[in-house]
Amino acid sequence: MILLLFRVRLINPTFERSTVASKRQNPKTIRSFHCKASSFESKTMSHSSAPRMRKCRQKKEEEEEEPLGGDMEDLFNEKETQNIRTSLLDWYDENQRDLPWRKKTRSETEKERRAYEVWVSEIMLQQTRVQTVMEYYKRWMHKWPTIYDLAQASLEEVNEMWAGLGYYRRARFLLEGAKMVVAGKEGFPNKASSLMKVKGIGEYTAGAIASIAFNEAVPVVDGNVIRVLARLKAISANPKDRLTVKIFWKLAAQLVDPSRPGDFNQSLMELGATLCSVSKPSCSSCPISSQCRAYSLFQENRSIPVTEYPTKVVKAKPKVDFCCVCVLEIQIQEKNQSGGRFVLVKRPEEGLLAGLWEFPSVILDKEASLASRRKAINLYLKEAFHLEPKETCTVVSRKELGEFVHIFTHIRRKIYVELLVVQLTEGGTIDLFKDEAEDTLTWKCVDSDVLSTMGLTSAVRKCRCIQWLKHTSKIYLSHQIEQPFPGNEESHDLLLTIVCMYCLAFGYQRHQRPETLSIFFKKKERPETLVISV
């Protein structure tokens, strides 16, 4: 009796909705659900229930090994499959977006180049908007039009070209994969199974390349495809769950049109990116709304909108950390040159932002005072470069420039920026500084002009722009850019990004800028204007 009570309490709305959607309960779902209930009970009962728990776990493992889709109602029937193929391809032929990586392969000799273009575009499009990728893609293909050109590039060149797209591991894997393909004797792999052996190519990317470039009838499953399929079949299971993902791959494989696999896969992704959007789907314009179970349920019961599918997974809260950045400028006075040069440090080859250049920085355990931050920076400079005021250098100036919040995938980082201008003793040459630097540290000194043209990450560019705005340029900024208002850090970060973009476009790179720039942003639910005067 107690066990039955637990089962009732564990039933959640998503399970009930799945039962309604399928019109009958899936036996496999019920077995898995009961197993979870038994596991829950075993935690609250005595050790005598341990055998039952082991038996339940064993039963669950056996179920996971069963082939998915055993209940044929979970699959599309032949008529549904044909209708979806025809409707989607007709819609795609009329409505596909004009994107630079979409071309028709006319000959066998073009297939390898087409495969390379698809590969580059698909890697760039991961976690990045189409509008952002388009210009990056054009610049990339202009510099490296073939896989053989890319294979000759250095990682630093690739990172510079990639700067601003984020997820820099993608760029490194793309370069390593290109070198691997060129070094091989069999040419560009033309099957999904062979493509997955290439560095950085997973199941999705392999399916996209194989179907679009080589016409292999294999599926693709990305976020857009999952959303379309989840709504077509009203699947309320967790879309991140391993078994649910397998079901999506099985459904996508069933739908692929064998005569036009590449176009069909693109049509499925195009539908998810345009009409079948996350929050505002255009069901009335959808070519397959008549086959959509989620839309049918919505018409029967308006309390269950189409946007209920796929089930929204609660994201883990990002880790919050703090970082102090030192924009270190070395003033030099030599025979043929004068002025300052900036120190950049290369990050480790593994981990966050691997192999990229940044200003000297220190990660803090918690939010710290100005004095504590400077103490941490001083210790780092001493250990890394043997740079000590009054002994190896003279401090010309040191001032706090500001702070901002930068968002990584799983990290929310508050960054404090300071400018430290020093002049080296004993002749004041860069060579002395070079001799003192730690052997294991990769670093370099660059002048302002080189710094402005380097491919730096968004966070480093923000630090550079703050330094330029408040030290080098004559631009005046009101208080809004210096400190975020409490509870409005994201708007402040957006504002700073806009100002940085303005400076990059009109500031120290081109030395041409309008007299004023008005920026509107939200502060305490009132529109405010920040005027930057030159």
C-alpha positions as CSV (number, residue, x, y, z in Angstrom):
1,M,0.0,0.0,0.0
2,I,2.8,2.4,0.8
3,L,4.5,1.6,-2.5
4,L,1.4,2.5,-4.4
5,L,1.2,5.9,-2.5
6,F,4.8,6.7,-3.5
7,R,4.0,6.0,-7.2
8,V,1.1,8.4,-7.2
9,R,3.1,11.1,-5.7
10,L,5.9,10.7,-8.1
11,I,3.7,11.1,-11.2
12,N,4.4,14.6,-12.7
13,P,2.6,16.7,-15.3
14,T,5.0,15.8,-18.0
15,F,4.4,12.1,-17.5
16,E,0.6,12.6,-17.6
17,R,0.9,14.8,-20.7
18,S,2.9,12.1,-22.5
19,T,0.2,9.6,-21.7
20,V,-2.5,11.9,-23.1
21,A,-0.4,12.6,-26.2
22,S,0.1,9.0,-27.1
23,K,-3.5,8.0,-26.4
24,R,-2.3,5.0,-24.6
25,Q,0.4,4.3,-22.1
26,N,3.8,3.1,-23.3
27,P,4.6,-0.1,-21.4
28,K,8.3,0.6,-21.5
29,T,7.6,4.1,-19.9
30,I,5.5,2.5,-17.2
31,R,8.2,-0.1,-16.3
32,S,10.9,2.6,-16.2
33,F,8.7,4.8,-14.0
34,H,7.9,2.0,-11.6
35,C,11.5,1.2,-11.3
36,K,12.3,4.8,-10.3
37,A,9.5,4.7,-7.7
38,S,11.0,1.5,-6.2
39,S,14.4,3.1,-6.1
40,F,13.0,6.1,-4.3
41,E,11.2,3.8,-1.7
42,S,14.4,1.9,-1.1
43,K,16.1,5.0,0.1
44,T,13.5,5.6,2.8
45,M,13.1,2.0,4.0
46,S,15.3,-0.4,5.9
47,H,18.3,-2.3,4.5
48,S,16.0,-5.3,4.0
49,S,14.8,-3.6,0.8
50,A,18.3,-3.6,-0.8
51,P,17.8,-6.9,-2.8
52,R,14.6,-5.4,-4.3
53,M,16.7,-2.3,-5.2
54,R,19.3,-4.4,-6.9
55,K,16.7,-6.3,-8.8
56,C,15.0,-3.1,-9.9
57,R,18.4,-1.7,-11.1
58,Q,19.1,-4.9,-13.0
59,K,15.7,-4.7,-14.6
60,K,16.2,-1.1,-15.6
61,E,19.6,-1.9,-17.2
62,E,18.0,-4.7,-19.2
63,E,15.3,-2.3,-20.4
64,E,18.0,0.2,-21.6
65,E,19.5,-2.5,-23.7
66,E,16.3,-3.2,-25.5
67,P,16.0,-1.7,-29.0
68,L,14.2,1.7,-28.9
69,G,11.0,2.2,-30.7
70,G,9.5,-1.2,-29.8
71,D,6.1,0.4,-29.5
72,M,5.4,1.2,-33.2
73,E,3.1,4.0,-32.2
74,D,6.2,6.0,-31.3
75,L,7.4,5.8,-35.0
76,F,5.9,7.5,-38.1
77,N,3.9,5.3,-40.3
78,E,4.6,5.1,-44.0
79,K,1.9,7.6,-45.0
80,E,3.0,10.1,-42.4
81,T,6.6,9.8,-43.5
82,Q,5.8,10.4,-47.1
83,N,3.6,13.4,-46.4
84,I,6.2,15.0,-44.2
85,R,9.0,14.5,-46.7
86,T,6.9,15.9,-49.6
87,S,5.5,18.9,-47.6
88,L,8.9,19.9,-46.1
89,L,10.8,19.6,-49.4
90,D,8.2,21.7,-51.3
91,W,8.3,24.3,-48.6
92,Y,12.1,24.4,-48.4
93,D,12.4,24.8,-52.2
94,E,10.2,27.9,-52.0
95,N,11.3,29.4,-48.7
96,Q,14.9,28.5,-48.0
97,R,17.2,31.3,-46.8
98,D,20.0,32.5,-49.1
99,L,23.0,31.5,-47.1
100,P,26.6,31.6,-48.4
101,W,27.3,28.0,-47.6
102,R,24.3,26.7,-49.5
103,K,25.3,25.6,-52.9
104,K,24.3,22.9,-55.4
105,T,27.1,20.4,-56.1
106,R,27.2,19.9,-59.9
107,S,30.1,17.6,-60.3
108,E,32.1,14.9,-58.5
109,T,35.2,17.1,-58.3
110,E,33.2,19.8,-56.4
111,K,32.0,17.4,-53.7
112,E,35.2,17.5,-51.7
113,R,35.2,21.3,-51.6
114,R,31.5,21.3,-50.9
115,A,32.1,19.0,-47.9
116,Y,34.8,21.4,-46.6
117,E,32.4,24.3,-46.8
118,V,29.6,22.4,-45.0
119,W,32.1,21.4,-42.3
120,V,33.2,24.9,-41.7
121,S,29.7,26.3,-41.6
122,E,28.3,23.6,-39.3
123,I,31.1,24.1,-36.8
124,M,30.7,27.8,-36.8
125,L,26.9,27.5,-36.4
126,Q,27.2,25.5,-33.2
127,Q,25.9,27.7,-30.4
128,T,26.1,30.7,-32.7
129,R,23.4,32.7,-34.6
130,V,23.3,32.5,-38.4
131,Q,23.6,36.3,-38.7
132,T,26.8,36.3,-36.7
133,V,28.3,33.4,-38.6
134,M,27.8,34.8,-42.1
135,E,30.5,37.4,-42.1
136,Y,32.9,35.1,-40.3
137,Y,32.3,32.4,-42.9
138,K,33.0,34.7,-45.8
139,R,36.2,35.9,-44.3
140,W,37.3,32.4,-43.5
141,M,36.6,31.0,-47.0
142,H,38.4,34.0,-48.5
143,K,41.5,33.2,-46.5
144,W,41.3,29.4,-46.7
145,P,39.1,28.5,-49.7
146,T,40.1,24.8,-49.5
147,I,40.9,22.2,-46.8
148,Y,44.5,22.2,-48.1
149,D,44.8,25.9,-47.5
150,L,43.5,25.5,-44.0
151,A,45.9,22.6,-43.2
152,Q,48.8,25.0,-43.8
153,A,47.6,27.5,-41.3
154,S,48.8,28.0,-37.7
155,L,46.7,27.7,-34.6
156,E,47.3,31.4,-33.9
157,E,46.1,32.4,-37.3
158,V,43.0,30.3,-36.9
159,N,42.3,31.8,-33.4
160,E,42.7,35.3,-34.8
161,M,40.2,34.6,-37.5
162,W,37.8,32.9,-35.0
163,A,38.0,35.7,-32.4
164,G,34.6,36.7,-31.2
165,L,32.8,33.5,-32.2
166,G,33.5,31.9,-28.8
167,Y,33.9,28.2,-28.0
168,Y,37.5,28.3,-29.3
169,R,38.0,24.6,-29.0
170,R,35.9,24.3,-32.2
171,A,38.5,26.2,-34.1
172,R,41.3,24.1,-32.8
173,F,39.6,20.9,-33.7
174,L,38.7,22.2,-37.1
175,L,42.3,22.9,-37.8
176,E,43.5,19.5,-36.4
177,G,40.8,17.7,-38.4
178,A,41.9,19.5,-41.6
179,K,45.5,18.5,-41.1
180,M,44.4,14.9,-40.4
181,V,42.3,14.7,-43.6
182,V,45.1,16.2,-45.7
183,A,47.7,13.9,-44.2
184,G,45.6,10.8,-45.0
185,K,45.9,8.9,-48.2
186,E,42.2,8.3,-48.9
187,G,41.2,11.9,-49.4
188,F,38.1,13.5,-47.9
189,P,35.9,10.8,-46.2
190,N,32.5,10.5,-47.9
191,K,30.6,8.4,-45.4
192,A,29.3,9.5,-42.0
193,S,31.0,6.5,-40.3
194,S,34.4,7.6,-41.8
195,L,33.8,11.2,-41.0
196,M,33.3,10.5,-37.3
197,K,36.9,9.3,-37.2
198,V,38.1,12.8,-38.0
199,K,39.1,15.0,-35.0
200,G,36.3,17.3,-34.0
201,I,33.5,15.7,-36.1
202,G,30.7,14.2,-34.1
203,E,27.6,12.3,-35.2
204,Y,25.6,15.5,-36.1
205,T,28.4,17.1,-38.2
206,A,29.2,13.8,-39.9
207,G,25.5,13.4,-40.8
208,A,25.4,17.0,-42.2
209,I,28.5,16.6,-44.3
210,A,27.6,13.2,-45.6
211,S,24.0,14.0,-46.5
212,I,24.6,17.5,-48.0
213,A,27.9,17.0,-49.8
214,F,27.8,13.3,-50.6
215,N,24.1,12.5,-50.7
216,E,24.2,9.8,-48.1
217,A,20.8,9.1,-46.5
218,V,21.8,9.7,-42.9
219,P,20.0,11.8,-40.3
220,V,21.0,14.9,-38.4
221,V,19.8,15.9,-35.0
222,D,20.4,19.3,-33.5
223,G,18.4,21.6,-31.3
224,N,16.1,22.7,-34.1
225,V,15.5,19.1,-35.2
226,I,14.7,18.0,-31.6
227,R,12.2,20.8,-31.3
228,V,10.4,19.9,-34.5
229,L,10.3,16.1,-33.8
230,A,9.3,16.7,-30.1
231,R,6.3,18.7,-31.4
232,L,5.4,16.3,-34.2
233,K,5.1,13.4,-31.8
234,A,4.3,15.4,-28.6
235,I,7.3,13.9,-26.8
236,S,7.5,15.3,-23.3
237,A,10.4,13.3,-22.1
238,N,13.6,15.1,-21.1
239,P,15.3,16.0,-24.4
240,K,18.7,15.9,-22.8
241,D,18.3,12.3,-21.6
242,R,20.4,9.8,-23.4
243,L,17.6,7.4,-24.2
244,T,15.4,10.3,-25.4
245,V,18.1,11.5,-27.7
246,K,18.4,8.0,-29.2
247,I,14.6,8.1,-30.0
248,F,15.1,11.5,-31.8
249,W,17.9,10.0,-33.9
250,K,15.6,7.0,-34.7
251,L,12.8,9.3,-35.8
252,A,15.0,11.5,-37.8
253,A,16.5,8.5,-39.6
254,Q,13.0,7.3,-40.5
255,L,12.1,10.6,-42.1
256,V,15.2,11.2,-44.2
257,D,14.3,11.3,-47.9
258,P,16.6,8.8,-49.7
259,S,16.5,10.8,-52.9
260,R,17.3,14.2,-51.4
261,P,18.8,13.5,-47.9
262,G,20.8,16.7,-47.8
263,D,17.9,19.0,-48.8
264,F,15.6,17.2,-46.4
265,N,17.9,17.5,-43.4
266,Q,18.4,21.2,-44.2
267,S,14.6,21.6,-44.5
268,L,14.1,20.1,-41.1
269,M,16.7,22.4,-39.5
270,E,15.3,25.4,-41.5
271,L,11.8,24.8,-40.2
272,G,13.1,24.7,-36.6
273,A,15.1,27.8,-37.1
274,T,12.3,29.9,-38.7
275,L,8.7,28.8,-38.2
276,C,9.0,26.2,-35.4
277,S,10.8,28.6,-33.1
278,V,11.2,28.2,-29.3
279,S,8.7,30.7,-28.0
280,K,6.7,31.9,-31.0
281,P,6.0,29.1,-33.5
282,S,4.1,30.1,-36.6
283,C,1.9,27.0,-36.7
284,S,-0.6,28.5,-39.2
285,S,2.3,28.8,-41.8
286,C,3.9,25.4,-41.0
287,P,3.9,23.0,-43.9
288,I,3.5,20.0,-41.6
289,S,1.1,21.3,-39.0
290,S,-1.5,18.8,-40.1
291,Q,0.9,16.0,-38.9
292,C,1.9,17.8,-35.7
293,R,0.5,16.1,-32.6
294,A,1.4,19.0,-30.3
295,Y,-0.6,21.4,-32.5
296,S,-3.5,18.9,-32.6
297,L,-3.5,18.8,-28.8
298,F,-3.4,22.6,-28.6
299,Q,-6.5,22.8,-30.8
300,E,-8.3,20.4,-28.4
301,N,-7.1,22.0,-25.2
302,R,-5.8,25.6,-25.3
303,S,-4.2,25.1,-21.9
304,I,-1.5,23.0,-23.5
305,P,0.4,25.2,-26.0
306,V,2.7,23.9,-28.6
307,T,5.6,25.5,-26.8
308,E,5.2,22.9,-24.0
309,Y,7.3,20.7,-26.3
310,P,10.0,19.8,-26.0
311,T,10.1,19.9,-22.2
312,K,12.2,22.7,-20.9
313,V,15.2,21.5,-18.8
314,V,16.2,23.7,-15.9
315,K,19.7,25.0,-16.6
316,A,22.3,24.7,-13.8
317,K,23.1,28.1,-12.4
318,P,26.4,29.3,-13.7
319,K,29.4,29.4,-11.5
320,V,30.3,32.9,-10.3
321,D,33.9,33.9,-10.1
322,F,36.1,37.0,-10.0
323,C,39.1,38.0,-12.0
324,C,41.5,41.0,-11.9
325,V,43.1,41.9,-15.1
326,C,46.2,44.0,-15.4
327,V,46.7,45.9,-18.7
328,L,50.5,46.1,-18.3
329,E,52.2,48.8,-20.4
330,I,56.0,48.8,-20.6
331,Q,57.4,52.2,-21.5
332,I,60.6,52.1,-23.5
333,Q,63.1,54.7,-24.5
334,E,65.4,53.4,-27.2
335,K,67.3,55.1,-30.0
336,N,64.9,54.6,-32.8
337,Q,61.6,54.3,-30.9
338,S,59.7,55.5,-27.9
339,G,56.3,54.8,-26.4
340,G,54.7,51.8,-24.7
341,R,54.2,48.2,-25.5
342,F,51.6,45.9,-24.0
343,V,52.3,42.5,-22.4
344,L,50.1,39.6,-23.5
345,V,50.2,36.1,-21.9
346,K,49.2,32.9,-23.7
347,R,46.7,30.7,-21.9
348,P,47.4,27.0,-21.3
349,E,46.7,24.7,-24.2
350,E,43.9,22.9,-22.3
351,G,40.9,24.3,-20.6
352,L,38.9,27.5,-21.0
353,L,40.0,29.7,-23.9
354,A,42.9,27.3,-24.5
355,G,45.9,28.8,-26.3
356,L,44.5,32.3,-26.6
357,W,46.2,35.6,-25.7
358,E,45.1,37.8,-22.8
359,F,46.4,40.5,-20.5
360,P,48.0,39.3,-17.3
361,S,45.2,38.2,-15.0
362,V,44.5,36.4,-11.7
363,I,41.4,34.4,-10.8
364,L,40.1,35.3,-7.3
365,D,38.3,33.0,-4.8
366,K,35.8,35.7,-4.0
367,E,35.0,39.4,-4.5
368,A,38.0,41.4,-3.2
369,S,38.9,44.9,-2.3
370,L,41.2,47.1,-4.5
371,A,44.1,46.5,-2.1
372,S,43.6,42.7,-2.2
373,R,43.4,42.7,-6.0
374,R,46.6,44.7,-6.4
375,K,48.4,42.4,-4.0
376,A,47.3,39.4,-6.1
377,I,48.5,41.1,-9.3
378,N,51.8,42.1,-7.7
379,L,52.5,38.5,-6.6
380,Y,51.7,37.2,-10.1
381,L,53.9,39.7,-11.9
382,K,56.7,39.0,-9.4
383,E,56.5,35.2,-9.9
384,A,55.9,35.3,-13.7
385,F,58.2,38.1,-14.8
386,H,60.3,39.0,-11.6
387,L,58.7,42.4,-12.0
388,E,59.0,44.4,-8.8
389,P,58.5,48.2,-8.3
390,K,61.7,50.1,-7.3
391,E,63.9,47.0,-8.0
392,T,63.3,46.0,-11.6
393,C,61.0,48.7,-12.7
394,T,59.6,52.2,-11.9
395,V,55.8,52.6,-11.7
396,V,54.8,55.5,-14.0
397,S,51.1,55.3,-13.2
398,R,48.6,52.8,-11.8
399,K,44.9,53.3,-11.8
400,E,41.7,51.3,-11.6
401,L,39.8,51.5,-15.0
402,G,36.5,49.8,-14.2
403,E,34.7,46.5,-14.0
404,F,32.3,44.5,-16.1
405,V,30.6,41.1,-16.1
406,H,31.4,38.6,-18.9
407,I,29.3,35.5,-19.4
408,F,30.9,32.2,-20.5
409,T,28.9,29.0,-21.0
410,H,28.9,27.9,-17.4
411,I,30.7,30.8,-15.8
412,R,29.6,34.3,-14.9
413,R,32.8,36.2,-14.4
414,K,33.1,39.6,-12.8
415,I,36.3,41.2,-14.2
416,Y,38.2,44.1,-12.6
417,V,40.5,46.0,-14.9
418,E,43.5,48.1,-14.0
419,L,46.2,49.9,-16.0
420,L,49.8,49.6,-14.8
421,V,52.4,51.6,-16.7
422,V,56.0,50.8,-15.8
423,Q,59.4,51.8,-17.0
424,L,62.2,49.2,-16.7
425,T,65.4,50.0,-14.9
426,E,68.9,49.1,-16.1
427,G,68.6,50.7,-19.5
428,G,64.9,50.1,-19.8
429,T,64.9,47.6,-22.7
430,I,62.5,44.9,-23.5
431,D,65.4,42.4,-23.7
432,L,65.9,42.8,-19.9
433,F,62.2,42.0,-19.3
434,K,62.5,39.1,-21.7
435,D,65.4,37.6,-19.8
436,E,63.6,37.8,-16.5
437,A,60.4,36.2,-17.7
438,E,59.5,32.7,-16.4
439,D,60.7,30.0,-18.9
440,T,57.4,28.1,-18.9
441,L,55.4,31.2,-19.6
442,T,54.5,32.1,-23.2
443,W,54.2,35.8,-23.6
444,K,54.9,38.7,-25.9
445,C,55.0,42.5,-26.1
446,V,53.1,44.3,-28.8
447,D,52.6,47.9,-29.5
448,S,49.2,49.6,-29.7
449,D,48.7,49.3,-33.5
450,V,49.4,45.5,-33.4
451,L,47.1,45.1,-30.4
452,S,44.2,46.7,-32.2
453,T,44.4,44.3,-35.1
454,M,44.9,41.0,-33.2
455,G,42.2,38.5,-32.9
456,L,41.4,38.8,-29.2
457,T,38.6,37.2,-27.2
458,S,35.5,39.4,-26.4
459,A,36.5,39.7,-22.8
460,V,40.1,40.9,-23.7
461,R,38.7,43.3,-26.2
462,K,36.5,44.8,-23.6
463,C,39.5,45.3,-21.3
464,R,41.4,46.9,-24.1
465,C,38.5,49.2,-25.0
466,I,38.1,50.3,-21.4
467,Q,41.9,51.1,-21.3
468,W,41.7,53.0,-24.5
469,L,38.5,54.9,-23.5
470,K,39.7,56.0,-20.2
471,H,43.4,56.5,-20.8
472,T,44.5,56.9,-24.4
473,S,41.5,58.6,-26.0
474,K,39.8,61.9,-25.2
475,I,36.4,60.4,-25.0
476,Y,34.3,61.4,-22.0
477,L,32.1,58.9,-20.4
478,S,29.4,59.4,-17.8
479,H,29.2,57.2,-14.7
480,Q,27.0,54.6,-16.4
481,I,29.9,53.0,-18.2
482,E,32.1,52.8,-15.1
483,Q,30.0,50.9,-12.6
484,P,26.9,48.7,-13.1
485,F,23.8,49.7,-11.3
486,P,22.7,47.1,-8.7
487,G,20.5,44.5,-10.3
488,N,21.3,45.8,-13.8
489,E,24.6,44.2,-14.5
490,E,23.4,42.6,-17.8
491,S,22.3,46.0,-19.3
492,H,25.5,47.5,-18.2
493,D,27.4,44.7,-19.9
494,L,25.4,45.2,-23.1
495,L,26.1,48.9,-22.9
496,L,29.8,48.3,-22.5
497,T,29.8,45.9,-25.4
498,I,28.1,48.5,-27.7
499,V,30.6,51.2,-26.7
500,C,33.5,48.7,-27.3
501,M,32.0,47.9,-30.8
502,Y,31.9,51.7,-31.5
503,C,35.5,52.1,-30.4
504,L,36.7,49.2,-32.5
505,A,34.9,50.5,-35.5
506,F,35.6,54.3,-35.2
507,G,38.3,54.6,-32.6
508,Y,41.9,53.6,-32.4
509,Q,41.8,51.5,-35.5
510,R,40.6,54.0,-38.1
511,H,40.9,57.3,-36.2
512,Q,37.6,58.5,-37.8
513,R,34.6,58.9,-35.6
514,P,31.5,61.1,-35.4
515,E,31.4,64.0,-32.9
516,T,28.9,62.3,-30.6
517,L,27.2,58.9,-30.2
518,S,23.9,58.5,-28.3
519,I,23.3,55.1,-26.8
520,F,19.9,54.2,-25.3
521,F,19.7,51.7,-22.5
522,K,17.3,50.7,-19.8
523,K,17.8,51.9,-16.2
524,K,15.1,51.5,-13.6
525,E,12.5,51.0,-16.3
526,R,13.3,54.5,-17.8
527,P,15.1,55.0,-21.1
528,E,18.4,56.8,-20.6
529,T,20.8,58.3,-23.0
530,L,24.5,58.2,-22.7
531,V,26.3,60.7,-24.9
532,I,29.9,60.1,-25.8
533,S,31.6,63.3,-26.7
534,V,34.9,63.4,-28.6
